[in-house]
Amino acid sequence: MATTADHLRTTLGGRWHDVREKVRLDLSRPEFAPHFTPDLAAARDTTLSQMRLLAESGYAADGFAVAHGGTGNVGAAVTGIEMLAMSDLSLMVKAGVQWGLFGGAIENLGTAAHHERYVRPTIDLDLLGCFAMTETGHGSDVQSLETTATYDADAGEFVVHSPTPSSRKDYIGGAAQHARMAAVFAQLITAGPGEEPESKGVHCFLVPIRDDDGADLPGVTTSDCGYKGGLPGVDNGRIMFDQVRVPRESLLNRYADVAPDGTYSSPIESSNRRFFTMVGTLVRGRVTVGGAAGAAARVALDIATRYALQRRQFDRPESEQEVLIMDYLVHQRRLLPLIARSYALHFAQNELVTRLHEIQTADEVDPQEQRELEARAAGLKAANTWHATRAIQEAREACGGAGYLTENRLVALKADSDVFTTFEGDNHVLTQLVAKELLTAYADEVQGMSPVEWMRFAATTVSDIVKKRTAAQQIIQTILDTRQDNEEDGSLFNRGTQLTMFADREEYLLSTAARRLQGASKREDDPFDAFNFVQDHVLRAAEAHIDRVVLEAFVAGIDSCEDEATAELLGDLCDLYALSIIEDDKAWFIEHRHISVERAKAVTRGVNERCRSLRPHTLTLVEGFGVPEAVRGAAMLDPLR
């Protein structure tokens, strides 16, 4: 008979629950046991050998179309790579680079010839690749990359070149050792007959960088980033190009092509729209990074909670036994709100992966839906990775000195996940992207705008914002209607009250940010200064939006639970998530008169009450995360030790 933990795991598993269960079984093999391997060569060898085991089992096929040798199950591909984080984040990143970024570039930006030649070898690891986008001088600002690919019509070749020191491709996973080919993002420079050469913007090219023996090819110089804060199994490196020639067919030409005579053509006339269309097809990487960070946080919270259920400190009056540290309210407050947020973000991630799957497997994609997907992916990547950073650190501290021992895994999780807040997009930049989409009501005109151009547009066009609901739209409307009819007392444990407070905060921040943008544009002479003046407000609005989306996803997740007792437990956990978010932002709610001082005190009492009521269920809640025992990797949890 299924236990409550089983029901929690199934509910959290969502649409791809079966995929998660298969990966859990695979990760229970001894080859995937967590390991602390500070030696770079050994760590990289281990990660690559694990990758080969995955390839042999057909692990990567889900991410590629059936016509190209895969299964076309995008959601399964993202879910599978996310789950690898429970074993080793180096393995997750290495798999994500090979099959998600490098393979995804070929799959989504290439055409039939590229698919026929490169997809199958990429799946099978016969072709190891890397994704060469980031440069020393440019990371988030991809449109300003300096690497050039100049077309030579006489030779029918592109000449790939690094014209400045800052154009060096930097921090590229796979570039230091294993990759034989790079998907290089560069400014395409060409000229048709009688034209002057000019840049057509950033495009992607397949450029061989090493021979079969691992030696750099002529004109290519690679170097090793060496030791990082974590992720020793990922061979991050740098690449410089010195007039490297590649055939015209090396351009991944789904969205733009260059004829033999140098004539440039594209089905998308706008250069900005063309760029964002190309980059938008690669959103899968951002989705995966967020999901993997969430998985790492769940592992850390699982370890810390189990430790708190066996570690005792100080005598209880009139008792011969010391007190379990989980029985202290302060410890409950440290871990349980983070567990609640992990559940909330997991449900939101499930919705995001489902939307990604639907869009990337559709015959035609609505541009607005694609932009909404990109904004949601950006927001949840930021939320998940910031949560992971906080949760893993708290888990480490909650285990005291034992948590600082490498044999208990938490320090490795901390080190490996730290970079997640900045790769696949710096979190502050991504949060600004969310705000941009909200404040401009998803208008076509804003795609590719600089902050200054965006400010000018928003100052004249922002009006009422139509909030985009999650999958819980009908459920939420019913809850709100019921509250309006029957529960106008506004109890903080009432779901309608919580939803209303989150929505009101978002709406107020968005509308006031829009008004401040308008006012700043009239007051400031420099458009950049006008935008910069309100940037903090814009980011707060985006964060409030993300919080609301996550809460609504939690509500939808509870509704999907088929077991009544489990759904009730999830309801209490949802209360804790909602109230802890409100408590963290009490100052704002009081300052803007959304709650009184007395009501703010009631929020804190509510958090305490939910922590106490959830205390008997703490083990069940982390069992619901479904972390396989074989990959928990914490020696301190061995009762015989």
BELBELBEL-V899397 format. One record per residue. RES is the residue in three letters. PSI is psi in radians with two decimals (* if undefined). Layout:
RES|PSI / RES|PSI
//
This chain:
MET|2.37 / ALA|2.38 / THR|3.00 / THR|-0.69 / ALA|-0.67 / ASP|-0.78 / HIS|-0.68 / LEU|-0.79 / ARG|-0.71 / THR|-0.77 / THR|-0.78 / LEU|-0.55 / GLY|-0.53 / GLY|-2.62 / ARG|-0.57 / TRP|0.67 / HIS|-0.72 / ASP|-0.64 / VAL|-0.76 / ARG|-0.74 / GLU|-0.68 / LYS|-0.76 / VAL|-0.68 / ARG|-0.72 / LEU|-0.77 / ASP|-0.72 / LEU|-0.20 / SER|-0.12 / ARG|2.54 / PRO|-0.44 / GLU|-0.34 / PHE|0.24 / ALA|2.43 / PRO|2.54 / HIS|2.58 / PHE|1.87 / THR|1.53 / PRO|-0.35 / ASP|2.09 / LEU|-0.81 / ALA|-0.79 / ALA|-0.74 / ALA|-0.74 / ARG|-0.69 / ASP|-0.73 / THR|-0.80 / THR|-0.75 / LEU|-0.66 / SER|-0.64 / GLN|-0.69 / MET|-0.73 / ARG|-0.64 / LEU|-0.72 / LEU|-0.73 / ALA|-0.70 / GLU|-0.50 / SER|0.13 / GLY|0.41 / TYR|-0.60 / ALA|-0.17 / ALA|-0.47 / ASP|-0.50 / GLY|0.00 / PHE|2.64 / ALA|2.66 / VAL|-0.70 / ALA|-0.32 / HIS|0.13 / GLY|0.12 / GLY|-2.82 / THR|-0.24 / GLY|0.33 / ASN|1.43 / VAL|-0.79 / GLY|-0.68 / ALA|-0.67 / ALA|-0.82 / VAL|-0.76 / THR|-0.72 / GLY|-0.79 / ILE|-0.68 / GLU|-0.76 / MET|-0.45 / LEU|-0.40 / ALA|-0.44 / MET|-0.46 / SER|-1.00 / ASP|2.16 / LEU|-0.47 / SER|-0.73 / LEU|-0.74 / MET|-0.79 / VAL|-0.76 / LYS|-0.76 / ALA|-0.69 / GLY|-0.67 / VAL|-0.84 / GLN|-0.93 / TRP|-0.51 / GLY|-0.87 / LEU|-1.04 / PHE|-0.91 / GLY|-0.65 / GLY|-0.61 / ALA|-0.78 / ILE|-0.80 / GLU|-0.78 / ASN|-0.42 / LEU|-0.28 / GLY|3.09 / THR|-3.00 / ALA|-0.75 / ALA|-0.70 / HIS|-0.74 / HIS|-0.79 / GLU|-0.64 / ARG|-0.61 / TYR|-0.42 / VAL|-0.89 / ARG|-0.80 / PRO|-0.55 / THR|-0.74 / ILE|-0.79 / ASP|-0.05 / LEU|0.30 / ASP|-0.38 / LEU|1.97 / LEU|2.25 / GLY|3.01 / CYS|2.93 / PHE|1.71 / ALA|1.39 / MET|-1.04 / THR|2.42 / GLU|2.83 / THR|-0.67 / GLY|-0.25 / HIS|2.21 / GLY|-1.35 / SER|-0.57 / ASP|1.30 / VAL|-0.56 / GLN|-0.31 / SER|0.24 / LEU|2.55 / GLU|-0.36 / THR|2.42 / THR|2.64 / ALA|1.71 / THR|2.23 / TYR|2.27 / ASP|1.76 / ALA|-0.59 / ASP|-0.67 / ALA|-0.24 / GLY|0.65 / GLU|2.70 / PHE|2.45 / VAL|1.90 / VAL|2.27 / HIS|2.54 / SER|1.72 / PRO|-0.31 / THR|2.78 / PRO|-0.61 / SER|-0.13 / SER|0.00 / ARG|2.27 / LYS|2.23 / ASP|2.52 / TYR|0.60 / ILE|2.01 / GLY|2.19 / GLY|-0.31 / ALA|-0.42 / ALA|-0.50 / GLN|-0.94 / HIS|-0.56 / ALA|2.43 / ARG|-0.29 / MET|2.60 / ALA|2.43 / ALA|1.79 / VAL|2.19 / PHE|2.16 / ALA|2.80 / GLN|2.07 / LEU|2.07 / ILE|2.16 / THR|2.98 / ALA|2.26 / GLY|3.07 / PRO|2.21 / GLY|0.09 / GLU|2.77 / GLU|2.46 / PRO|2.41 / GLU|2.76 / SER|2.35 / LYS|0.22 / GLY|3.14 / VAL|2.27 / HIS|3.00 / CYS|2.37 / PHE|2.50 / LEU|2.06 / VAL|2.03 / PRO|2.41 / ILE|-0.32 / ARG|2.70 / ASP|-3.10 / ASP|-0.39 / ASP|-0.02 / GLY|0.10 / ALA|2.51 / ASP|2.42 / LEU|2.80 / PRO|2.32 / GLY|-0.17 / VAL|2.27 / THR|2.04 / THR|2.70 / SER|2.87 / ASP|2.28 / CYS|-0.31 / GLY|-2.61 / TYR|2.36 / LYS|-3.08 / GLY|-0.42 / GLY|-2.76 / LEU|0.94 / PRO|-0.36 / GLY|-0.05 / VAL|2.13 / ASP|1.28 / ASN|2.39 / GLY|-3.10 / ARG|2.64 / ILE|2.33 / MET|2.47 / PHE|2.32 / ASP|1.55 / GLN|0.87 / VAL|2.18 / ARG|2.32 / VAL|2.67 / PRO|2.74 / ARG|-0.59 / GLU|-0.11 / SER|-0.31 / LEU|2.18 / LEU|1.84 / ASN|0.58 / ARG|-0.67 / TYR|-0.10 / ALA|2.60 / ASP|2.81 / VAL|2.13 / ALA|2.85 / PRO|-0.54 / ASP|0.07 / GLY|-0.04 / THR|2.24 / TYR|2.43 / SER|2.63 / SER|2.47 / PRO|-0.17 / ILE|1.95 / GLU|-0.76 / SER|2.21 / SER|-0.66 / ASN|-0.80 / ARG|-0.66 / ARG|-0.80 / PHE|-0.85 / PHE|-0.46 / THR|-0.78 / MET|-0.85 / VAL|-0.61 / GLY|-0.53 / THR|-0.27 / LEU|0.29 / VAL|-0.31 / ARG|-0.63 / GLY|-0.74 / ARG|-0.69 / VAL|-0.74 / THR|-0.72 / VAL|-0.79 / GLY|-0.79 / GLY|-0.70 / ALA|-0.68 / ALA|-0.72 / GLY|-0.69 / ALA|-0.73 / ALA|-0.71 / ALA|-0.69 / ARG|-0.67 / VAL|-0.82 / ALA|-0.76 / LEU|-0.59 / ASP|-0.83 / ILE|-0.85 / ALA|-0.65 / THR|-0.76 / ARG|-0.66 / TYR|-0.70 / ALA|-0.34 / LEU|0.00 / GLN|-0.36 / ARG|2.31 / ARG|2.55 / GLN|2.19 / PHE|2.56 / ASP|2.53 / ARG|2.38 / PRO|2.40 / GLU|0.57 / SER|2.54 / GLU|-0.10 / GLN|2.46 / GLU|2.88 / VAL|2.35 / LEU|2.37 / ILE|-0.39 / MET|-0.26 / ASP|-0.23 / TYR|2.33 / LEU|-0.68 / VAL|-0.61 / HIS|-0.66 / GLN|-0.74 / ARG|-0.47 / ARG|-0.70 / LEU|-0.71 / LEU|-0.72 / PRO|-0.57 / LEU|-0.63 / ILE|-0.76 / ALA|-0.74 / ARG|-0.59 / SER|-0.75 / TYR|-0.81 / ALA|-0.84 / LEU|-0.57 / HIS|-0.78 / PHE|-0.71 / ALA|-0.67 / GLN|-0.69 / ASN|-0.77 / GLU|-0.74 / LEU|-0.77 / VAL|-0.68 / THR|-0.76 / ARG|-0.71 / LEU|-0.80 / HIS|-0.80 / GLU|-0.71 / ILE|-0.75 / GLN|-0.10 / THR|0.07 / ALA|2.65 / ASP|-0.67 / GLU|2.53 / VAL|2.26 / ASP|2.17 / PRO|-0.62 / GLN|-0.71 / GLU|-0.65 / GLN|-0.74 / ARG|-0.68 / GLU|-0.70 / LEU|-0.78 / GLU|-0.72 / ALA|-0.76 / ARG|-0.72 / ALA|-0.71 / ALA|-0.81 / GLY|-0.76 / LEU|-0.51 / LYS|-0.80 / ALA|-0.82 / ALA|-0.78 / ASN|-0.76 / THR|-0.66 / TRP|-0.71 / HIS|-0.76 / ALA|-0.77 / THR|-0.78 / ARG|-0.79 / ALA|-0.74 / ILE|-0.70 / GLN|-0.77 / GLU|-0.70 / ALA|-0.74 / ARG|-0.84 / GLU|-0.61 / ALA|-0.28 / CYS|0.11 / GLY|-2.54 / GLY|-0.56 / ALA|-0.60 / GLY|-0.28 / TYR|-0.10 / LEU|2.35 / THR|-0.48 / GLU|-0.23 / ASN|0.13 / ARG|-0.40 / LEU|-0.66 / VAL|-0.59 / ALA|-0.72 / LEU|-0.71 / LYS|-0.83 / ALA|-0.74 / ASP|-0.58 / SER|-0.22 / ASP|-0.68 / VAL|-0.24 / PHE|-0.43 / THR|-0.24 / THR|-0.36 / PHE|2.80 / GLU|0.48 / GLY|2.15 / ASP|2.38 / ASN|-0.61 / HIS|-0.66 / VAL|-0.72 / LEU|-0.67 / THR|-0.66 / GLN|-0.62 / LEU|-0.71 / VAL|-0.83 / ALA|-0.70 / LYS|-0.77 / GLU|-0.66 / LEU|-0.82 / LEU|-0.33 / THR|0.17 / ALA|0.65 / TYR|0.59 / ALA|2.48 / ASP|-0.62 / GLU|-0.40 / VAL|-0.19 / GLN|2.14 / GLY|-0.01 / MET|2.54 / SER|2.90 / PRO|-0.66 / VAL|-0.83 / GLU|-0.68 / TRP|-0.77 / MET|-0.78 / ARG|-0.74 / PHE|-0.83 / ALA|-0.61 / ALA|-0.40 / THR|-0.23 / THR|-0.26 / VAL|2.29 / SER|-2.55 / ASP|2.33 / ILE|2.23 / VAL|1.92 / LYS|2.36 / LYS|2.09 / ARG|2.80 / THR|-2.93 / ALA|-0.18 / ALA|0.29 / GLN|-0.92 / GLN|-0.71 / ILE|-0.80 / ILE|-0.72 / GLN|-0.67 / THR|-0.76 / ILE|-0.78 / LEU|-0.73 / ASP|-0.73 / THR|-0.73 / ARG|-0.75 / GLN|-0.60 / ASP|-0.71 / ASN|-0.30 / GLU|0.98 / GLU|0.00 / ASP|-0.30 / GLY|0.63 / SER|2.38 / LEU|-0.32 / PHE|0.01 / ASN|2.23 / ARG|-0.63 / GLY|-0.68 / THR|-0.78 / GLN|-0.84 / LEU|-0.71 / THR|-0.71 / MET|-0.73 / PHE|-0.78 / ALA|-0.71 / ASP|-0.71 / ARG|-0.79 / GLU|-0.83 / GLU|-0.73 / TYR|-0.79 / LEU|-0.67 / LEU|-0.83 / SER|-0.69 / THR|-0.56 / ALA|-0.73 / ALA|-0.76 / ARG|-0.67 / ARG|-0.62 / LEU|-0.75 / GLN|-0.78 / GLY|-0.70 / ALA|-0.61 / SER|-0.49 / LYS|-0.51 / ARG|-0.64 / GLU|2.38 / ASP|-0.66 / ASP|2.09 / PRO|-0.62 / PHE|-0.74 / ASP|-0.64 / ALA|-0.79 / PHE|-0.79 / ASN|-0.50 / PHE|-0.54 / VAL|0.21 / GLN|-0.67 / ASP|-0.69 / HIS|-0.73 / VAL|-0.75 / LEU|-0.67 / ARG|-0.68 / ALA|-0.74 / ALA|-0.71 / GLU|-0.68 / ALA|-0.66 / HIS|-0.79 / ILE|-0.75 / ASP|-0.75 / ARG|-0.74 / VAL|-0.74 / VAL|-0.73 / LEU|-0.78 / GLU|-0.62 / ALA|-0.64 / PHE|-0.77 / VAL|-0.76 / ALA|-0.65 / GLY|-0.73 / ILE|-0.74 / ASP|-0.48 / SER|-0.18 / CYS|2.28 / GLU|-0.15 / ASP|2.19 / GLU|-0.79 / ALA|-0.66 / THR|-0.70 / ALA|-0.64 / GLU|-0.72 / LEU|-0.74 / LEU|-0.59 / GLY|-0.75 / ASP|-0.68 / LEU|-0.63 / CYS|-0.68 / ASP|-0.80 / LEU|-0.69 / TYR|-0.89 / ALA|-0.82 / LEU|-0.58 / SER|-0.60 / ILE|-0.78 / ILE|-0.74 / GLU|-0.71 / ASP|-0.47 / ASP|0.51 / LYS|-0.68 / ALA|-0.73 / TRP|-0.81 / PHE|-0.67 / ILE|-0.81 / GLU|-0.63 / HIS|0.25 / ARG|0.56 / HIS|-0.40 / ILE|2.69 / SER|2.97 / VAL|-0.73 / GLU|-0.69 / ARG|-0.59 / ALA|-0.68 / LYS|-0.60 / ALA|-0.55 / VAL|-0.81 / THR|-0.73 / ARG|-0.65 / GLY|-0.71 / VAL|-0.81 / ASN|-0.73 / GLU|-0.77 / ARG|-0.60 / CYS|-0.77 / ARG|-0.73 / SER|-0.45 / LEU|-0.23 / ARG|-0.77 / PRO|-0.24 / HIS|0.19 / THR|-0.76 / LEU|-0.73 / THR|-0.71 / LEU|-0.74 / VAL|-0.48 / GLU|-0.56 / GLY|-0.39 / PHE|-0.42 / GLY|0.62 / VAL|2.06 / PRO|2.41 / GLU|-0.61 / ALA|-0.40 / VAL|0.13 / ARG|-0.80 / GLY|0.60 / ALA|1.88 / ALA|-0.51 / MET|-0.24 / LEU|-0.02 / ASP|1.95 / PRO|-0.31 / LEU|-0.06 / ARG|*
//
